[in-house]
Amino acid sequence: VPEAVGEYAQGVQSPREVFFWMLTLECGIRSAQTHLEWLEDVIERIKNQQHPSE
């Protein structure tokens, strides 16, 4: 995650602000990863016809 911050962290004078901003960024990344994992599972279940026919 630190490499994703780039120039933002360099321009901020408060290490505390950077810390909490990083936590927010990490939360967003983990949420997106979890969502993608779920979507991949859904696609596989549909491909394998694990759904009721009607």
mmJSON file of the N, C-alpha and C atoms, coordinates in Angstrom:
{"data_MODEL":{"atom_site":{
"group_PDB":["ATOM","ATOM","ATOM","ATOM","ATOM","ATOM","ATOM","ATOM","ATOM","ATOM","ATOM","ATOM","ATOM","ATOM","ATOM","ATOM","ATOM","ATOM","ATOM","ATOM","ATOM","ATOM","ATOM","ATOM","ATOM","ATOM","ATOM","ATOM","ATOM","ATOM","ATOM","ATOM","ATOM","ATOM","ATOM","ATOM","ATOM","ATOM","ATOM","ATOM","ATOM","ATOM","ATOM","ATOM","ATOM","ATOM","ATOM","ATOM","ATOM","ATOM","ATOM","ATOM","ATOM","ATOM","ATOM","ATOM","ATOM","ATOM","ATOM","ATOM","ATOM","ATOM","ATOM","ATOM","ATOM","ATOM","ATOM","ATOM","ATOM","ATOM","ATOM","ATOM","ATOM","ATOM","ATOM","ATOM","ATOM","ATOM","ATOM","ATOM","ATOM","ATOM","ATOM","ATOM","ATOM","ATOM","ATOM","ATOM","ATOM","ATOM","ATOM","ATOM","ATOM","ATOM","ATOM","ATOM","ATOM","ATOM","ATOM","ATOM","ATOM","ATOM","ATOM","ATOM","ATOM","ATOM","ATOM","ATOM","ATOM","ATOM","ATOM","ATOM","ATOM","ATOM","ATOM","ATOM","ATOM","ATOM","ATOM","ATOM","ATOM","ATOM","ATOM","ATOM","ATOM","ATOM","ATOM","ATOM","ATOM","ATOM","ATOM","ATOM","ATOM","ATOM","ATOM","ATOM","ATOM","ATOM","ATOM","ATOM","ATOM","ATOM","ATOM","ATOM","ATOM","ATOM","ATOM","ATOM","ATOM","ATOM","ATOM","ATOM","ATOM","ATOM","ATOM","ATOM","ATOM","ATOM","ATOM","ATOM","ATOM","ATOM"],
"id":[1,2,3,4,5,6,7,8,9,10,11,12,13,14,15,16,17,18,19,20,21,22,23,24,25,26,27,28,29,30,31,32,33,34,35,36,37,38,39,40,41,42,43,44,45,46,47,48,49,50,51,52,53,54,55,56,57,58,59,60,61,62,63,64,65,66,67,68,69,70,71,72,73,74,75,76,77,78,79,80,81,82,83,84,85,86,87,88,89,90,91,92,93,94,95,96,97,98,99,100,101,102,103,104,105,106,107,108,109,110,111,112,113,114,115,116,117,118,119,120,121,122,123,124,125,126,127,128,129,130,131,132,133,134,135,136,137,138,139,140,141,142,143,144,145,146,147,148,149,150,151,152,153,154,155,156,157,158,159,160,161,162],
"type_symbol":["N","C","C","N","C","C","N","C","C","N","C","C","N","C","C","N","C","C","N","C","C","N","C","C","N","C","C","N","C","C","N","C","C","N","C","C","N","C","C","N","C","C","N","C","C","N","C","C","N","C","C","N","C","C","N","C","C","N","C","C","N","C","C","N","C","C","N","C","C","N","C","C","N","C","C","N","C","C","N","C","C","N","C","C","N","C","C","N","C","C","N","C","C","N","C","C","N","C","C","N","C","C","N","C","C","N","C","C","N","C","C","N","C","C","N","C","C","N","C","C","N","C","C","N","C","C","N","C","C","N","C","C","N","C","C","N","C","C","N","C","C","N","C","C","N","C","C","N","C","C","N","C","C","N","C","C","N","C","C","N","C","C"],
"label_atom_id":["N","CA","C","N","CA","C","N","CA","C","N","CA","C","N","CA","C","N","CA","C","N","CA","C","N","CA","C","N","CA","C","N","CA","C","N","CA","C","N","CA","C","N","CA","C","N","CA","C","N","CA","C","N","CA","C","N","CA","C","N","CA","C","N","CA","C","N","CA","C","N","CA","C","N","CA","C","N","CA","C","N","CA","C","N","CA","C","N","CA","C","N","CA","C","N","CA","C","N","CA","C","N","CA","C","N","CA","C","N","CA","C","N","CA","C","N","CA","C","N","CA","C","N","CA","C","N","CA","C","N","CA","C","N","CA","C","N","CA","C","N","CA","C","N","CA","C","N","CA","C","N","CA","C","N","CA","C","N","CA","C","N","CA","C","N","CA","C","N","CA","C","N","CA","C","N","CA","C","N","CA","C","N","CA","C","N","CA","C"],
"label_alt_id":[null,null,null,null,null,null,null,null,null,null,null,null,null,null,null,null,null,null,null,null,null,null,null,null,null,null,null,null,null,null,null,null,null,null,null,null,null,null,null,null,null,null,null,null,null,null,null,null,null,null,null,null,null,null,null,null,null,null,null,null,null,null,null,null,null,null,null,null,null,null,null,null,null,null,null,null,null,null,null,null,null,null,null,null,null,null,null,null,null,null,null,null,null,null,null,null,null,null,null,null,null,null,null,null,null,null,null,null,null,null,null,null,null,null,null,null,null,null,null,null,null,null,null,null,null,null,null,null,null,null,null,null,null,null,null,null,null,null,null,null,null,null,null,null,null,null,null,null,null,null,null,null,null,null,null,null,null,null,null,null,null,null],
"label_comp_id":["VAL","VAL","VAL","PRO","PRO","PRO","GLU","GLU","GLU","ALA","ALA","ALA","VAL","VAL","VAL","GLY","GLY","GLY","GLU","GLU","GLU","TYR","TYR","TYR","ALA","ALA","ALA","GLN","GLN","GLN","GLY","GLY","GLY","VAL","VAL","VAL","GLN","GLN","GLN","SER","SER","SER","PRO","PRO","PRO","ARG","ARG","ARG","GLU","GLU","GLU","VAL","VAL","VAL","PHE","PHE","PHE","PHE","PHE","PHE","TRP","TRP","TRP","MET","MET","MET","LEU","LEU","LEU","THR","THR","THR","LEU","LEU","LEU","GLU","GLU","GLU","CYS","CYS","CYS","GLY","GLY","GLY","ILE","ILE","ILE","ARG","ARG","ARG","SER","SER","SER","ALA","ALA","ALA","GLN","GLN","GLN","THR","THR","THR","HIS","HIS","HIS","LEU","LEU","LEU","GLU","GLU","GLU","TRP","TRP","TRP","LEU","LEU","LEU","GLU","GLU","GLU","ASP","ASP","ASP","VAL","VAL","VAL","ILE","ILE","ILE","GLU","GLU","GLU","ARG","ARG","ARG","ILE","ILE","ILE","LYS","LYS","LYS","ASN","ASN","ASN","GLN","GLN","GLN","GLN","GLN","GLN","HIS","HIS","HIS","PRO","PRO","PRO","SER","SER","SER","GLU","GLU","GLU"],
"label_asym_id":["A","A","A","A","A","A","A","A","A","A","A","A","A","A","A","A","A","A","A","A","A","A","A","A","A","A","A","A","A","A","A","A","A","A","A","A","A","A","A","A","A","A","A","A","A","A","A","A","A","A","A","A","A","A","A","A","A","A","A","A","A","A","A","A","A","A","A","A","A","A","A","A","A","A","A","A","A","A","A","A","A","A","A","A","A","A","A","A","A","A","A","A","A","A","A","A","A","A","A","A","A","A","A","A","A","A","A","A","A","A","A","A","A","A","A","A","A","A","A","A","A","A","A","A","A","A","A","A","A","A","A","A","A","A","A","A","A","A","A","A","A","A","A","A","A","A","A","A","A","A","A","A","A","A","A","A","A","A","A","A","A","A"],
"label_entity_id":["1","1","1","1","1","1","1","1","1","1","1","1","1","1","1","1","1","1","1","1","1","1","1","1","1","1","1","1","1","1","1","1","1","1","1","1","1","1","1","1","1","1","1","1","1","1","1","1","1","1","1","1","1","1","1","1","1","1","1","1","1","1","1","1","1","1","1","1","1","1","1","1","1","1","1","1","1","1","1","1","1","1","1","1","1","1","1","1","1","1","1","1","1","1","1","1","1","1","1","1","1","1","1","1","1","1","1","1","1","1","1","1","1","1","1","1","1","1","1","1","1","1","1","1","1","1","1","1","1","1","1","1","1","1","1","1","1","1","1","1","1","1","1","1","1","1","1","1","1","1","1","1","1","1","1","1","1","1","1","1","1","1"],
"label_seq_id":[1,1,1,2,2,2,3,3,3,4,4,4,5,5,5,6,6,6,7,7,7,8,8,8,9,9,9,10,10,10,11,11,11,12,12,12,13,13,13,14,14,14,15,15,15,16,16,16,17,17,17,18,18,18,19,19,19,20,20,20,21,21,21,22,22,22,23,23,23,24,24,24,25,25,25,26,26,26,27,27,27,28,28,28,29,29,29,30,30,30,31,31,31,32,32,32,33,33,33,34,34,34,35,35,35,36,36,36,37,37,37,38,38,38,39,39,39,40,40,40,41,41,41,42,42,42,43,43,43,44,44,44,45,45,45,46,46,46,47,47,47,48,48,48,49,49,49,50,50,50,51,51,51,52,52,52,53,53,53,54,54,54],
"pdbx_PDB_ins_code":[null,null,null,null,null,null,null,null,null,null,null,null,null,null,null,null,null,null,null,null,null,null,null,null,null,null,null,null,null,null,null,null,null,null,null,null,null,null,null,null,null,null,null,null,null,null,null,null,null,null,null,null,null,null,null,null,null,null,null,null,null,null,null,null,null,null,null,null,null,null,null,null,null,null,null,null,null,null,null,null,null,null,null,null,null,null,null,null,null,null,null,null,null,null,null,null,null,null,null,null,null,null,null,null,null,null,null,null,null,null,null,null,null,null,null,null,null,null,null,null,null,null,null,null,null,null,null,null,null,null,null,null,null,null,null,null,null,null,null,null,null,null,null,null,null,null,null,null,null,null,null,null,null,null,null,null,null,null,null,null,null,null],
"Cartn_x":[0.814,0.0,0.851,1.97,2.753,3.133,3.449,3.829,2.654,1.44,0.254,-0.001,0.592,0.364,1.138,2.333,3.13,3.42,3.135,3.464,2.605,1.454,0.565,1.267,1.876,2.514,3.67,4.357,5.486,5.024,3.83,3.325,2.609,2.387,1.666,2.673,2.506,3.445,3.139,1.937,1.52,1.621,2.537,2.621,1.316,0.627,-0.653,-1.686,-1.746,-2.689,-2.362,-1.086,-0.67,-1.054,-0.839,-1.169,-2.647,-3.521,-4.951,-5.418,-4.799,-5.13,-4.75,-3.607,-3.164,-4.138,-4.655,-5.638,-6.886,-7.323,-8.49,-8.228,-7.056,-6.678,-6.618,-6.025,-5.928,-7.314,-8.219,-9.592,-10.244,-10.075,-10.652,-10.084,-8.785,-8.137,-8.632,-8.695,-9.155,-10.62,-11.428,-12.841,-12.97,-12.193,-12.229,-11.763,-10.715,-10.217,-11.272,-11.923,-12.958,-14.125,-14.503,-15.593,-15.235,-14.017,-13.586,-13.566,-13.121,-13.123,-14.538,-15.475,-16.871,-17.424,-17.131,-17.622,-17.073,-15.808,-15.223,-15.928,-16.273,-17.003,-18.396,-19.068,-20.399,-20.333,-19.357,-19.209,-19.011,-18.163,-17.921,-19.187,-19.929,-21.163,-22.19,-22.271,-23.2,-22.723,-21.429,-20.882,-21.137,-21.032,-21.231,-22.7,-23.561,-25.01,-25.432,-24.891,-25.241,-26.473,-27.206,-28.407,-29.646,-30.774,-32.017,-32.404,-33.029,-33.397,-34.498,-35.355,-36.406,-36.667],
"Cartn_y":[-1.211,0.0,1.267,1.313,2.562,3.052,2.143,2.572,3.184,2.858,3.414,4.864,5.297,6.655,7.673,7.302,8.154,9.523,10.536,11.914,12.45,11.844,12.351,12.385,11.276,11.18,12.161,12.426,13.354,14.786,15.119,16.478,16.753,15.726,15.887,15.975,16.956,17.183,16.332,15.797,15.075,13.561,12.904,11.446,10.787,11.437,10.907,10.885,11.96,12.023,10.959,10.794,9.764,8.384,8.136,6.842,6.508,7.452,7.178,7.128,7.913,7.845,6.472,5.953,4.623,3.542,3.676,2.703,2.717,3.907,4.032,3.402,3.657,3.076,1.554,1.045,-0.4,-1.029,-0.38,-0.88,-0.971,0.05,0.042,-1.062,-1.262,-2.313,-3.686,-3.919,-5.222,-5.469,-4.43,-4.568,-4.939,-4.284,-4.578,-6.007,-6.448,-7.815,-8.84,-8.604,-9.515,-9.558,-8.408,-8.342,-9.119,-8.968,-9.702,-11.211,-11.638,-13.066,-13.614,-12.859,-13.281,-13.37,-12.368,-12.373,-13.559,-13.891,-15.048,-16.329,-16.435,-17.591,-17.666,-16.541,-16.498,-16.952,-16.458,-16.838,-18.343,-18.916,-20.364,-21.145,-20.692,-21.384,-21.338,-20.222,-20.119,-20.993,-20.97,-21.817,-23.296,-23.686,-25.081,-25.411,-24.484,-24.648,-25.069,-24.413,-24.702,-23.919,-23.411,-22.634,-23.451,-23.155,-23.844,-23.526,-24.475,-24.263,-23.22,-23.095,-22.069,-21.507],
"Cartn_z":[0.0,0.0,0.0,0.703,0.708,-0.683,-1.601,-2.942,-3.705,-3.303,-3.963,-3.567,-2.478,-1.982,-2.801,-3.214,-4.076,-3.51,-4.307,-3.95,-2.811,-2.579,-1.528,-0.176,0.208,1.521,1.656,0.573,0.625,0.859,0.396,0.531,1.838,2.635,3.9,5.038,5.876,6.974,8.204,8.292,9.488,9.293,9.991,9.919,10.38,11.308,11.793,10.66,9.888,8.769,7.73,7.436,6.477,6.995,8.283,8.883,8.688,9.035,8.934,7.478,6.62,5.205,4.655,5.099,4.671,5.129,6.346,6.828,5.95,5.569,4.7,3.338,2.792,1.506,1.598,2.665,2.866,2.958,3.648,3.766,2.391,1.582,0.241,-0.628,-0.546,-1.336,-0.901,0.399,0.888,0.546,0.618,0.245,-1.225,-2.074,-3.507,-3.786,-3.097,-3.28,-2.873,-1.746,-1.27,-2.242,-2.758,-3.723,-4.987,-5.474,-6.667,-6.428,-5.257,-4.931,-4.949,-4.374,-4.348,-5.766,-6.598,-7.975,-8.761,-8.554,-9.231,-8.807,-7.536,-7.023,-7.651,-7.747,-8.357,-9.812,-10.55,-11.958,-12.087,-11.254,-11.293,-10.969,-9.978,-9.593,-10.72,-11.418,-12.545,-13.699,-13.988,-15.057,-14.776,-13.507,-13.109,-12.885,-13.232,-13.12,-11.718,-10.732,-9.344,-8.897,-9.852,-9.545,-9.895,-9.249,-9.604,-11.055,-11.72,-13.12,-13.272,-12.288,-12.331,-10.97],
"occupancy":[1.0,1.0,1.0,1.0,1.0,1.0,1.0,1.0,1.0,1.0,1.0,1.0,1.0,1.0,1.0,1.0,1.0,1.0,1.0,1.0,1.0,1.0,1.0,1.0,1.0,1.0,1.0,1.0,1.0,1.0,1.0,1.0,1.0,1.0,1.0,1.0,1.0,1.0,1.0,1.0,1.0,1.0,1.0,1.0,1.0,1.0,1.0,1.0,1.0,1.0,1.0,1.0,1.0,1.0,1.0,1.0,1.0,1.0,1.0,1.0,1.0,1.0,1.0,1.0,1.0,1.0,1.0,1.0,1.0,1.0,1.0,1.0,1.0,1.0,1.0,1.0,1.0,1.0,1.0,1.0,1.0,1.0,1.0,1.0,1.0,1.0,1.0,1.0,1.0,1.0,1.0,1.0,1.0,1.0,1.0,1.0,1.0,1.0,1.0,1.0,1.0,1.0,1.0,1.0,1.0,1.0,1.0,1.0,1.0,1.0,1.0,1.0,1.0,1.0,1.0,1.0,1.0,1.0,1.0,1.0,1.0,1.0,1.0,1.0,1.0,1.0,1.0,1.0,1.0,1.0,1.0,1.0,1.0,1.0,1.0,1.0,1.0,1.0,1.0,1.0,1.0,1.0,1.0,1.0,1.0,1.0,1.0,1.0,1.0,1.0,1.0,1.0,1.0,1.0,1.0,1.0,1.0,1.0,1.0,1.0,1.0,1.0],
"B_iso_or_equiv":[0.0,0.0,0.0,0.0,0.0,0.0,0.0,0.0,0.0,0.0,0.0,0.0,0.0,0.0,0.0,0.0,0.0,0.0,0.0,0.0,0.0,0.0,0.0,0.0,0.0,0.0,0.0,0.0,0.0,0.0,0.0,0.0,0.0,0.0,0.0,0.0,0.0,0.0,0.0,0.0,0.0,0.0,0.0,0.0,0.0,0.0,0.0,0.0,0.0,0.0,0.0,0.0,0.0,0.0,0.0,0.0,0.0,0.0,0.0,0.0,0.0,0.0,0.0,0.0,0.0,0.0,0.0,0.0,0.0,0.0,0.0,0.0,0.0,0.0,0.0,0.0,0.0,0.0,0.0,0.0,0.0,0.0,0.0,0.0,0.0,0.0,0.0,0.0,0.0,0.0,0.0,0.0,0.0,0.0,0.0,0.0,0.0,0.0,0.0,0.0,0.0,0.0,0.0,0.0,0.0,0.0,0.0,0.0,0.0,0.0,0.0,0.0,0.0,0.0,0.0,0.0,0.0,0.0,0.0,0.0,0.0,0.0,0.0,0.0,0.0,0.0,0.0,0.0,0.0,0.0,0.0,0.0,0.0,0.0,0.0,0.0,0.0,0.0,0.0,0.0,0.0,0.0,0.0,0.0,0.0,0.0,0.0,0.0,0.0,0.0,0.0,0.0,0.0,0.0,0.0,0.0,0.0,0.0,0.0,0.0,0.0,0.0],
"pdbx_formal_charge":[null,null,null,null,null,null,null,null,null,null,null,null,null,null,null,null,null,null,null,null,null,null,null,null,null,null,null,null,null,null,null,null,null,null,null,null,null,null,null,null,null,null,null,null,null,null,null,null,null,null,null,null,null,null,null,null,null,null,null,null,null,null,null,null,null,null,null,null,null,null,null,null,null,null,null,null,null,null,null,null,null,null,null,null,null,null,null,null,null,null,null,null,null,null,null,null,null,null,null,null,null,null,null,null,null,null,null,null,null,null,null,null,null,null,null,null,null,null,null,null,null,null,null,null,null,null,null,null,null,null,null,null,null,null,null,null,null,null,null,null,null,null,null,null,null,null,null,null,null,null,null,null,null,null,null,null,null,null,null,null,null,null],
"auth_seq_id":[1,1,1,2,2,2,3,3,3,4,4,4,5,5,5,6,6,6,7,7,7,8,8,8,9,9,9,10,10,10,11,11,11,12,12,12,13,13,13,14,14,14,15,15,15,16,16,16,17,17,17,18,18,18,19,19,19,20,20,20,21,21,21,22,22,22,23,23,23,24,24,24,25,25,25,26,26,26,27,27,27,28,28,28,29,29,29,30,30,30,31,31,31,32,32,32,33,33,33,34,34,34,35,35,35,36,36,36,37,37,37,38,38,38,39,39,39,40,40,40,41,41,41,42,42,42,43,43,43,44,44,44,45,45,45,46,46,46,47,47,47,48,48,48,49,49,49,50,50,50,51,51,51,52,52,52,53,53,53,54,54,54],
"auth_comp_id":["VAL","VAL","VAL","PRO","PRO","PRO","GLU","GLU","GLU","ALA","ALA","ALA","VAL","VAL","VAL","GLY","GLY","GLY","GLU","GLU","GLU","TYR","TYR","TYR","ALA","ALA","ALA","GLN","GLN","GLN","GLY","GLY","GLY","VAL","VAL","VAL","GLN","GLN","GLN","SER","SER","SER","PRO","PRO","PRO","ARG","ARG","ARG","GLU","GLU","GLU","VAL","VAL","VAL","PHE","PHE","PHE","PHE","PHE","PHE","TRP","TRP","TRP","MET","MET","MET","LEU","LEU","LEU","THR","THR","THR","LEU","LEU","LEU","GLU","GLU","GLU","CYS","CYS","CYS","GLY","GLY","GLY","ILE","ILE","ILE","ARG","ARG","ARG","SER","SER","SER","ALA","ALA","ALA","GLN","GLN","GLN","THR","THR","THR","HIS","HIS","HIS","LEU","LEU","LEU","GLU","GLU","GLU","TRP","TRP","TRP","LEU","LEU","LEU","GLU","GLU","GLU","ASP","ASP","ASP","VAL","VAL","VAL","ILE","ILE","ILE","GLU","GLU","GLU","ARG","ARG","ARG","ILE","ILE","ILE","LYS","LYS","LYS","ASN","ASN","ASN","GLN","GLN","GLN","GLN","GLN","GLN","HIS","HIS","HIS","PRO","PRO","PRO","SER","SER","SER","GLU","GLU","GLU"],
"auth_asym_id":["A","A","A","A","A","A","A","A","A","A","A","A","A","A","A","A","A","A","A","A","A","A","A","A","A","A","A","A","A","A","A","A","A","A","A","A","A","A","A","A","A","A","A","A","A","A","A","A","A","A","A","A","A","A","A","A","A","A","A","A","A","A","A","A","A","A","A","A","A","A","A","A","A","A","A","A","A","A","A","A","A","A","A","A","A","A","A","A","A","A","A","A","A","A","A","A","A","A","A","A","A","A","A","A","A","A","A","A","A","A","A","A","A","A","A","A","A","A","A","A","A","A","A","A","A","A","A","A","A","A","A","A","A","A","A","A","A","A","A","A","A","A","A","A","A","A","A","A","A","A","A","A","A","A","A","A","A","A","A","A","A","A"],
"auth_atom_id":["N","CA","C","N","CA","C","N","CA","C","N","CA","C","N","CA","C","N","CA","C","N","CA","C","N","CA","C","N","CA","C","N","CA","C","N","CA","C","N","CA","C","N","CA","C","N","CA","C","N","CA","C","N","CA","C","N","CA","C","N","CA","C","N","CA","C","N","CA","C","N","CA","C","N","CA","C","N","CA","C","N","CA","C","N","CA","C","N","CA","C","N","CA","C","N","CA","C","N","CA","C","N","CA","C","N","CA","C","N","CA","C","N","CA","C","N","CA","C","N","CA","C","N","CA","C","N","CA","C","N","CA","C","N","CA","C","N","CA","C","N","CA","C","N","CA","C","N","CA","C","N","CA","C","N","CA","C","N","CA","C","N","CA","C","N","CA","C","N","CA","C","N","CA","C","N","CA","C","N","CA","C","N","CA","C","N","CA","C"],
"pdbx_PDB_model_num":[1,1,1,1,1,1,1,1,1,1,1,1,1,1,1,1,1,1,1,1,1,1,1,1,1,1,1,1,1,1,1,1,1,1,1,1,1,1,1,1,1,1,1,1,1,1,1,1,1,1,1,1,1,1,1,1,1,1,1,1,1,1,1,1,1,1,1,1,1,1,1,1,1,1,1,1,1,1,1,1,1,1,1,1,1,1,1,1,1,1,1,1,1,1,1,1,1,1,1,1,1,1,1,1,1,1,1,1,1,1,1,1,1,1,1,1,1,1,1,1,1,1,1,1,1,1,1,1,1,1,1,1,1,1,1,1,1,1,1,1,1,1,1,1,1,1,1,1,1,1,1,1,1,1,1,1,1,1,1,1,1,1]
}}}
